């Protein structure tokens, strides 16, 4: 193992995700988990809303004081409300292909799995999938595909993005395509940027290099440094919204939490802007995969604390939880920092449209939350959240440091709140069940009245009237 020196400004993965620094941080956290004065100091700093360091976050993840824990949750809740309000952004994954040449032992797409049906969508099949997603009400997708240079080349991904953006079915349109594909070159990231993607997403899986290399024995993904430095190349290629994450349960959650935050600190140090999103998936059962083979499982209680610590450490970053999680676990983490949810998801290739053979057998992992998008929208309304289908920031150029600047000054809500209400209005007019439509209209009427700016309130009310008449796509 390299004895590289820790340097968050470095271009080398072994220096900005430095094993010695992480292990020293974890030792420091254990030694100080009962240090009441230090914990109080960290909480006071967290409450200011400017973030805390990876070392301070490690202390919070270790502490055992229940009173301190409840204060952590209260601060996380307050920060999420201050920056993101009560809005929850909705999206869905779209799996294009499960052909893959990697050997990732936790993923059923691994090359030696001979039982899973392999599929790659044609552009016509993608069109059918997108129409099915539009008919649910989705406006934002996350593209997923296995790594296969011959069957899933960058040209296929770019063509698929063009296809998705070209489809307008009834009042449906996909307005933002996020992309979760394998680490690639600066040139290819520039091509993705030019294709109009939103966020480029890539999970580290685990930041522990030794464990990573055991879990990725073959294929291009086995190169830990190339994979870990992918976000640097993406930003060099012009993509200023990037999304990071780890697959909790395949390694030490403590190590990976610190790794995520060191990665965020590195991006901030080198590019002046941290990750746009952080995802926190947990290992799930799947074809040829048994989570019992991974002894680092994360309980719901620990999962909740991870989300809360991430929220106070990087308060301006969106946090994503998928349908891997159950209704109960999603509700627990919504309360302490999550700002984006998938809904009505399928993790199979061709899982949305009817009539695609073997679709369900091609799933990447089992889904815990099988509710329809409409059921999830109703659930969020009942909890007091605004289900938002907004994509305005990306389309108005509020990305990267422009977005972060507004978020850090507490100004992003001036755009986000009315945009969320207008996109919810589109959803309830076009797709909602009668009871969801009633609940949505009640929320929109109540919250429109309390928009602070009289001018914004007046424009929002006018746009809402136009939405009822059939016009679409208003945004601030």
Secondary structure, DSSP 8 states (H G I E B T S, - for coil): -------TT-SSHHHHS-HHHHHHHHHHHHHTTT-HHHHHHHHHHHHTTS---HHHHHHHHH---HHHHHHHHHHHHHHHHHHHTTEEEEEEEEEEE------BTT-TTSTT--SS---B--HHHHHHHHHHHHHHT--EEEEEE---TTTS-HHHHHHHHHHHHH-EETTEE--EEEEE-----HHHHHHHHHTT-S-EE---B-S-HHHHHHHB-SSGGG-HHHHHTHHHHHHHTT---EEEEB-BTSS-HHHHHHHHHHHHHHHHHHHS---SEEE--B---BTTB-GGG-TT---HHHHHHHHHHHHHHSTTSEEEE-TTS-HHHHHHHHTTT--EEE-S---SBT-SSTT-TTTGGG-SS--S----HHHHHHHHHHHT-EEE---HHHHTT--HHHHHHHHHTT-THHHHHHHHHHHHHHHHHHT--HHHHHHHHHHHHHHHTT-S-HHHHHHHHHHHHHHHHT------
